[in-house]
Amino acid sequence: MTSGFVPDDKIRQIAEAYALDCLDFARDHFHIKLDWSDASVQHIESMLERFHAEYASAKPSEETLGNFMKLFGSYVGEVFRRNHGATWGMITLASSSFPGMKANNDGATFWPWGRVQNRITNGADDNVWHYYQILVADHGGNAAAVSPAPAPESPPKASWWQWSAVRIVLLVAVLGCMAFLVVAPTLAIPAATSPSRRVVREQPSPSGARLATVVEVSGGGAAGYRYEVVVLRRRGSTQDVEVAARLYGVTLRWLDDDRLEVAYGSGSPGREAVDGVSIRYHPNPR
């Protein structure tokens, strides 16, 4: 598989213009003030949750979905670029080319437009806030702390599809032509790939009777995802029992053979008792 990245100033202009429109859209329709901070990406996630909840009934056109994909994805990308450094351009992966970004710190490529599209269509499994936290931790360089954003006011009751006429006047003014706007929605986003699993750490209980394991799951093709799963296994068994999934920044500590403490940076707690083991969860934000 071949891959590459070419900076593209037109994509940068489009992304910057969409990101500015995102500020207006969030303010006018959700009463949210976006401020280009890392924490503000939490507000993007809260809006996308509303979009996903009404996606099936709204049945938006591909054009409408593409507009919102670029609107929110451009803001996420611009927040990373402004705070941690990155370049907009075209990513080539195998035989596909699509808009994305390259992190200044380590050269990693990522594609926030695709992630937003998956969040709208697939739901919480493609959580954009978790995605952004991982981008900062792995590729942000300065690894700035991501502090919680203030809770927004309640969103309006009208369905989001009624707002589908997203403003593109600013884009036309910036680009001076419509050609790229016609092409942009049709640029291919590669399909998701099968997830891969990697053991991150293993923690035996004090007597060695049980083994707790943190497994990293990653994949997602163009949109990309990564999360951690905690599993338990009895000594001598080959059967893993899943305790918790979709956690981030997991550490494990056995209190004794029957009590396990799971600390995590973000995500949601899982099962509280598995195979005779009591499990306690302890949020431990970055």
Secondary structure, DSSP 8 states (H G I E B T S, - for coil): --EEEEE-HHHHHHHHHHHHHHHHHHHHHH-----S-GGGHHHHHHHHHHHHHTHHHH---HHHHHHHHHHHHHHHHHHHHHHH-EEEEEEEETTEEEEEEEETTT--EE-HHHHHHHHHHH-GGG-HHHHHHHHHHHH-SS--------------SS-GGGG-----HHHHHHHSSSHHHHHGGGS--------EEEEEEEEE-TTSSEEEEEEEEEE-TTT-EEEEEEEEEETT----EEEEEEEES-EEEEEETTEEEEEESEE----SEETTEEEEEEE---
